[in-house]
Each structure stands twice: as structure tokens, then as C-alpha cells.
Amino acid sequence: MAYTEKFQHLADVAMSHVAGIAPAQVNGLLAQGAVALDIRDKEEHDADHIAGSLHLSRGKLEMNIEGLIPDLSTMVLCYCNANNRGALSADTLRQMGYSNARYIAGGLKAYRATE
């Protein structure tokens, strides 16, 4: 998908602020207590998602995250289909005080490719 230059710049800046997690690391981190957070739209989540992941669309992230994940030290693995929305969401969580917010590099597509 082609993104606008401004959107891609925002996503690139977000990726410079938070760490990407390799898809092969996800299951191990989940087993250790990390939370996978699907920030895609509901219809995307309904079509496919990481088993056990929480869903909170990006448009409602800031309003509802504290009720969903109140512990700011929780490792949160944000993901979308690829990188950008996941990284933007992880960076937003970082700004809100979630010290272990990360994004799944390559998103759901890359995670599925590891199975």
C-alpha cells in the first residue's frame, strides 16, 4: 500500500522511539506475560488476529487503554497488518507512560509467516 509522505514520516519517527519485536519472539514474550494489542479496525480483527490478543482500534486507543491495561509496566506488543499503525500506537503508549510498549515488526502478516 502506498502511504503519503507525511504519514510515512510520522510512522518512521514513531519507529525510532519504540522497539520493534521480531515476529519469532512474540509467542515467547506472550508466554512471559506480554499482552498483544491489535489496534486495527474491528473488521480487520474479526477476520484474523493473534490468539488471545486484546483489541482496541487505534482511533480509541488513548481514551480506553487505561481501562484495558491499567499497569503501565506491562509489555504491550501493538500490531497492525504491517508496521506503521502498530509503531504509531506503541509510541503513543510510550508517551502515555507505558514503559514497555513495543510493536510487532511486520505486523500480523509477518507473524503469520513465522507459523
Secondary structure, DSSP 8 states (H G I E B T S, - for coil): ----HHHHHHHHHHHHHS-EE-GGGHHHHHHTT-EEEE-S-HHHHHH---TT-EE--GGGHHHHHHHH---TTS-EEEE-SSSHHHHHHHHHHHHTT-TTEEEETTHHHHHHHT-
